[in-house]
Amino acid sequence: MSRLETGRRPLAGNPPPAPIFLNAGDFYFGAAPLKLATLLGSCVTVTLWQPRRQIGGMCHFLVPSRSNPPSRSNPPRWPGTALDGHYAEEAFALFDQAMLENGCRPEQFQAKLFGGGDMFPEAYPHANVGEQNIAAARALLKLRGIPLLAEHAGGAGHRKLTFDLATGEVQMRFADKTKEYDHG
């Protein structure tokens, strides 16, 4: 899902809509009273929120960028093809488009970063994709001048998030994998 919406406020007395769930590779940008939700392991989610206008979005990316060299399962992005939210660089390009379409500048937004868990530390001790994803997100935020207000990243576990575009708040539940299996 790569959606950009302007979000409508509900009529008085109507309950707010259910959260929109983002899977890996999804991107969504909208307005309050919208809520966005996701579940993370080694993937990273970045939320951007513009407090004055109560607009923002969420991305859920798997890896920092397309592989080099390109492969059959991971082809290069050819000019004119759609951006793919599976890759941090392209997810941030989707944010750039959304900010531009809404007449905003990056520095008007507040960022929060989540995820990048080491889901299989015993099996892959030298291939921590989560750490690479966290570093990519921090670098892409810094490049755009977007302040990072909060983060809950790394560790060995998964996170469940709900992002409220009315308040900018992110509710998170973290299941620490190191404690999950500690039966001693």
C-alpha positions as CSV (number, residue, x, y, z in Angstrom):
1,M,0.0,0.0,0.0
2,S,1.4,3.3,-1.0
3,R,-1.3,5.8,-0.3
4,L,-1.5,9.5,0.0
5,E,-4.7,11.0,1.3
6,T,-5.8,14.3,2.7
7,G,-8.0,12.6,5.4
8,R,-11.4,14.0,6.4
9,R,-12.5,14.8,9.8
10,P,-15.6,12.8,11.0
11,L,-18.9,14.5,11.6
12,A,-19.6,15.3,15.2
13,G,-20.9,12.3,17.1
14,N,-19.3,9.7,14.7
15,P,-16.7,7.4,16.1
16,P,-13.2,7.8,14.7
17,P,-12.2,5.2,12.0
18,A,-10.3,2.1,12.9
19,P,-6.6,2.3,12.5
20,I,-5.1,1.6,9.0
21,F,-2.7,-1.3,9.3
22,L,0.6,-1.1,7.4
23,N,2.4,-4.2,6.3
24,A,6.1,-4.4,5.4
25,G,6.8,-2.1,2.5
26,D,3.6,0.0,3.0
27,F,3.5,3.8,3.3
28,Y,0.6,6.0,4.3
29,F,0.1,9.8,4.6
30,G,-3.0,11.5,5.8
31,A,-4.7,13.7,8.4
32,A,-6.4,13.5,11.8
33,P,-8.5,11.7,13.1
34,L,-6.6,8.9,11.3
35,K,-4.6,6.3,13.2
36,L,-2.0,4.1,11.6
37,A,-0.7,0.8,13.0
38,T,2.0,-1.7,12.3
39,L,4.0,-4.6,13.7
40,L,7.8,-4.6,13.5
41,G,10.7,-7.0,13.8
42,S,13.9,-6.0,12.0
43,C,12.0,-3.6,9.8
44,V,11.9,0.1,10.8
45,T,8.9,2.4,11.0
46,V,9.3,6.2,10.9
47,T,6.4,8.4,11.8
48,L,6.3,12.1,10.6
49,W,3.8,14.5,12.2
50,Q,3.1,18.2,11.5
51,P,1.5,19.4,14.7
52,R,-0.2,22.6,13.4
53,R,-2.0,20.9,10.6
54,Q,-2.3,17.4,12.2
55,I,-1.1,15.7,9.1
56,G,1.6,13.1,8.8
57,G,2.5,9.6,7.8
58,M,4.1,6.3,8.5
59,C,6.5,4.1,6.5
60,H,7.5,0.5,7.2
61,F,10.6,-0.4,5.3
62,L,12.6,-3.7,5.2
63,V,16.1,-2.7,4.1
64,P,18.0,0.6,3.5
65,S,18.2,0.4,-0.3
66,R,18.0,-1.9,-3.3
67,S,20.8,-4.4,-3.5
68,N,23.9,-3.8,-5.5
69,P,24.2,-5.4,-7.9
70,P,20.5,-5.8,-8.7
71,S,19.2,-9.3,-8.9
72,R,16.2,-11.1,-10.3
73,S,14.3,-10.8,-7.0
74,N,15.5,-7.2,-6.5
75,P,15.7,-5.4,-9.8
76,P,16.9,-1.9,-10.2
77,R,14.4,1.0,-10.0
78,W,14.1,2.2,-13.6
79,P,13.2,5.9,-14.2
80,G,9.5,6.4,-14.3
81,T,8.6,3.4,-12.2
82,A,6.8,3.7,-8.9
83,L,8.7,4.2,-5.6
84,D,8.8,1.1,-3.4
85,G,8.3,1.5,0.3
86,H,10.3,-1.7,1.1
87,Y,13.5,0.4,0.8
88,A,14.3,3.3,3.2
89,E,15.5,5.6,0.5
90,E,12.3,5.2,-1.5
91,A,10.0,5.3,1.5
92,F,11.6,8.7,2.3
93,A,11.1,9.8,-1.3
94,L,7.4,9.0,-0.7
95,F,7.5,11.2,2.4
96,D,9.1,14.0,0.2
97,Q,6.3,13.8,-2.3
98,A,3.6,13.8,0.4
99,M,5.1,16.9,2.1
100,L,5.4,18.7,-1.2
101,E,1.8,17.9,-2.2
102,N,0.6,19.2,1.1
103,G,2.6,22.4,0.9
104,C,4.9,21.6,3.8
105,R,8.7,21.6,4.3
106,P,10.5,18.7,6.1
107,E,11.6,20.8,9.0
108,Q,8.0,21.5,9.9
109,F,7.6,17.8,10.9
110,Q,8.5,15.8,14.0
111,A,9.9,12.3,13.6
112,K,9.8,9.2,15.7
113,L,11.7,6.0,14.9
114,F,10.9,2.4,15.9
115,G,12.0,-1.1,15.2
116,G,15.2,-2.5,13.9
117,G,15.1,-5.5,16.2
118,D,17.6,-8.3,16.0
119,M,15.1,-11.1,15.4
120,F,17.6,-14.0,15.0
121,P,20.8,-13.0,17.0
122,E,21.9,-16.6,17.4
123,A,21.4,-17.6,13.8
124,Y,22.9,-14.5,12.2
125,P,25.3,-12.9,14.6
126,H,27.1,-10.8,11.9
127,A,24.2,-9.8,9.7
128,N,22.1,-7.4,11.8
129,V,19.7,-5.9,9.2
130,G,17.9,-4.0,12.0
131,E,21.0,-2.0,12.9
132,Q,21.5,-1.1,9.2
133,N,17.8,0.0,9.0
134,I,18.1,2.2,12.1
135,A,21.3,3.9,10.7
136,A,19.6,4.5,7.4
137,A,16.5,6.1,9.0
138,R,18.6,8.4,11.2
139,A,20.8,9.5,8.2
140,L,17.7,10.2,6.0
141,L,16.0,12.2,8.7
142,K,19.2,14.2,9.3
143,L,19.7,14.8,5.6
144,R,16.2,16.4,5.5
145,G,16.6,18.4,8.7
146,I,13.7,16.6,10.4
147,P,14.0,16.5,14.2
148,L,14.0,13.1,15.7
149,L,11.9,13.5,18.9
150,A,11.8,9.9,20.1
151,E,13.0,6.4,19.2
152,H,12.7,2.9,20.5
153,A,15.0,0.9,18.3
154,G,17.3,-2.1,18.3
155,G,17.1,-4.9,20.9
156,A,15.9,-8.4,20.3
157,G,12.2,-8.4,19.9
158,H,9.2,-7.1,18.1
159,R,7.0,-4.0,18.5
160,K,3.4,-3.2,17.9
161,L,2.6,0.5,17.2
162,T,-0.4,2.8,16.8
163,F,0.2,6.3,15.6
164,D,-2.5,9.0,16.2
165,L,-2.4,11.8,13.7
166,A,-4.6,14.0,16.0
167,T,-2.0,14.1,18.7
168,G,1.3,12.8,17.2
169,E,1.4,10.2,19.9
170,V,2.7,6.7,19.2
171,Q,1.5,3.8,21.5
172,M,4.0,1.0,21.5
173,R,4.1,-2.5,23.0
174,F,7.5,-4.2,23.0
175,A,8.0,-8.0,23.3
176,D,11.7,-8.5,24.3
177,K,12.8,-11.7,22.7
178,T,15.6,-12.3,25.3
179,K,13.0,-12.3,28.1
180,E,10.4,-14.1,26.1
181,Y,12.3,-17.4,26.2
182,D,13.9,-17.0,29.6
183,H,12.5,-19.8,31.6
184,G,15.3,-19.9,34.2
